């Protein structure tokens, strides 16, 4: 016999995943705007957005319950988990191959190459 679980618990779990996911997506969007070049912008796009989408999908899985929708959401989660970093890497490689160079602060780079702190 299955244990009766109050639906409010699923609602709370849903919001405990969706809210941080939405906040991470907003922070990732702000981070993409404030970064100086395409390579620095790939970090919030590849990491923060992936985690934000996954948190939202897990929250939606709690809301959907045990159904075919949950399986579909899990497949979407796995797809995003594997393709987002791969796409970010492919984009970075394409930028390097097309001649786009990362912006480097020469002062900090020289300090790091001497073993010092920036």
C-alpha positions in Angstrom: 0.0 0.0 0.0 1.4 3.4 -1.0 1.8 6.0 1.6 -0.5 8.9 1.2 1.5 12.0 0.5 -0.1 15.4 0.9 -0.1 17.3 -2.5 1.2 20.4 -0.7 4.5 18.6 -0.2 4.9 18.2 -4.0 4.0 21.9 -4.4 6.7 22.9 -1.9 9.3 20.6 -3.6 8.3 22.0 -6.9 8.9 25.6 -5.8 12.1 24.7 -4.0 13.5 23.6 -7.4 11.8 26.1 -9.8 12.6 29.2 -7.9 16.4 28.7 -7.6 16.4 27.6 -11.2 14.7 30.8 -12.3 17.1 32.9 -10.2 20.1 31.1 -11.7 18.8 31.8 -15.2 18.4 35.5 -14.4 21.9 35.6 -12.9 23.2 33.8 -16.0 21.5 36.3 -18.3 23.0 39.2 -16.4 26.4 37.5 -16.4 26.2 37.1 -20.2 25.6 40.8 -20.6 28.4 42.0 -18.3 31.2 39.7 -19.6 33.7 41.4 -21.9 34.1 38.9 -24.7 32.5 35.8 -26.3 34.7 33.3 -24.4 33.8 34.8 -21.0 30.1 34.9 -22.0 30.2 31.1 -22.7 30.8 30.3 -19.1 27.4 31.6 -17.7 25.7 30.3 -20.8 27.2 26.8 -20.5 27.2 26.3 -16.8 24.6 28.5 -15.1 21.9 28.1 -17.7 22.4 24.3 -17.8 22.0 24.1 -14.0 19.0 26.5 -14.0 17.2 24.5 -16.7 17.8 21.3 -14.8 16.5 22.6 -11.6 13.3 23.8 -13.3 12.9 20.5 -15.0 13.3 18.6 -11.7 10.6 20.9 -10.2 8.3 20.2 -13.1 8.9 16.5 -12.6 7.7 16.8 -9.0 4.6 18.6 -10.2 3.9 16.0 -12.9 4.0 13.0 -10.5 4.6 9.5 -11.8 3.5 9.7 -15.4 4.7 9.6 -18.9 5.3 13.4 -18.6 7.9 12.7 -15.9 9.8 10.3 -18.2 9.7 12.9 -21.0 11.0 15.6 -18.6 13.8 13.2 -17.5 14.8 12.7 -21.1 14.9 16.4 -21.8 17.0 16.8 -18.6 19.5 14.2 -19.9 19.6 15.8 -23.3 20.3 19.3 -21.9 22.9 17.8 -19.5 24.9 16.3 -22.3 24.4 18.7 -25.2 24.8 22.1 -23.5 28.4 21.7 -22.5 29.1 20.0 -25.9 27.6 22.9 -27.7 29.5 25.4 -25.6 32.8 23.6 -26.4 31.9 23.5 -30.1 31.1 27.2 -30.2 34.4 28.0 -28.4 36.3 25.9 -30.9 34.6 27.6 -33.8 35.4 31.0 -32.4 39.1 30.1 -32.0 39.2 28.6 -35.5 37.7 31.7 -37.0 40.3 33.9 -35.5 38.5 35.4 -32.5 40.9 35.8 -29.6 40.1 36.1 -26.0 40.6 39.5 -24.3 43.4 39.2 -21.8 44.4 41.7 -19.2 48.1 42.0 -19.8 49.0 43.1 -16.3 47.2 40.2 -14.6 48.6 37.8 -17.2 52.2 38.9 -16.5 51.7 38.7 -12.8 50.3 35.2 -13.1 53.1 34.0 -15.4 55.7 35.3 -12.8 53.9 33.2 -10.1 52.5 36.2 -8.3 48.9 37.2 -7.6 47.0 39.5 -9.9 
